[in-house]
């Protein structure tokens, strides 16, 4: 936004950061800024800024759960749902706590299901 000479670029960047923490897409802020930029700039830089805004918003959708779940064998959707739920329940701290709690719950559930299946198979083989 500084390169595009958008007024109050720092404040807009803080607004994008707050929206990203709240698990909202950055395009909610960058879209109206792009519309403003179309009205004050030439077409080529305005289209470039719009394309950049769309790329940033799309990358936010998959990079956030990817980084939150890095190094774990838990599906990204579980991490994302935990982060969103935690954010709604407890704010910024819940963003991380929710993802951890849901990831632990997922691991315990899958371990319990695997244990139940092995116990059932063991009981069937002993009955024969």
N, C-alpha and C positions, 0 to 999 in steps of 0.2 A: 504494500500500500504506500510505502514511502517512495518507491520507485515511480509509482503511478501518480504521485503528488496528490493523494487523497487527504483532504483536511482532517485533522485530529486522528491520524493513522494510529497513534499509540493507544488512544481510547478505544478505537475499533478493534485493535489487536487484543486488548484486555477483554472486550465483549466476546470475541471469538473464543478466547481461553475459557471464560466463564461458561459459555455454551458447550464447549468441548468437555469440561468437567461435569456438566449436567447431562452429558450423553445426548446432546442435541447436535444436529449437523451444522457445520460452520456456514453452509450456504444460506441459512436463515439471516445471517449478518452480511455475508458477502454478496448475496443476490441483490438486495437494495443498493449496496454500494456500487455494484456493477451497473445497475440501472442509472444511478447518478452519474457514473463515469461515462456512460454513453451520451449523456446530455451535455457534458462539458469537454469531452476529448474527441479526437478524430476516431474514425471507425476502427482502424487497425489496432491501436493500443487498447481500445475498449474491448474488442473481440479477444485480444490476447489476455486481458485481465479476466474476462468472463471464462475463457477456457482454463486459465490457471485456477480460478475459484472452483470450477467444477472438478478439476483434478484433485485439488486439496480436499474437497468434501468427500469425494469417492474414496480417496486413500484413507481418510479418517475412519470410514466405515469398517475397513478390514484391518488396518494397522493397530487400532486400539485394542481389540481383543487378542490380536496376535502377540502384542507386547505384554499384555496382562497375563497371558497364558504361556509365555515363553518357557521352554524347558519342561513342560508337563504334557502328559499324554491324555489330557482331558479335552473334549471337543470345545472349539472356540465359542460355540453358542452357549455352553454352560457358563463359561467365564463371562461372556457379555451379559447374560441374564443376571448373574450374580452381581456384576458391577452396577447394572441399572437398578436392580432391586435394592442393593445396599445404598446407592445414591439417593433413591427416593425415601428410604427409611431413615438413614443416619447422616445424610449430607456427604461432604468430601471424604470423611473417614470411612463411611460406609461403602464408598466406591471400591476401596481395597478390601475391607473386611467382608463385604458381601461376596466378592469373588472368591476369597479364601474359604469362607464357610460353605458356599455352594460347591466348590471344588472338593473339599473334604467330604461333604455329604455324598457327592457323586462317587468318589472313590470307595467310601464305605458301602454304598448301595451295590456297586458292581462286585465288590469283594464278597458281600453277603450273598448275592445271587449265585456267584461262582461256587461258594462254599455250600449252599443249599443243593446245587446240582450235583456236586461231588458226593455229598452225604446221601442223596437219593440214589445215586448209582451204586454206592457202597452198600446200602441197605438192600437193593435189588440183588446184587451179586451174592450177599450173605444168605438171602432167602432161598436162592436156588441151590 
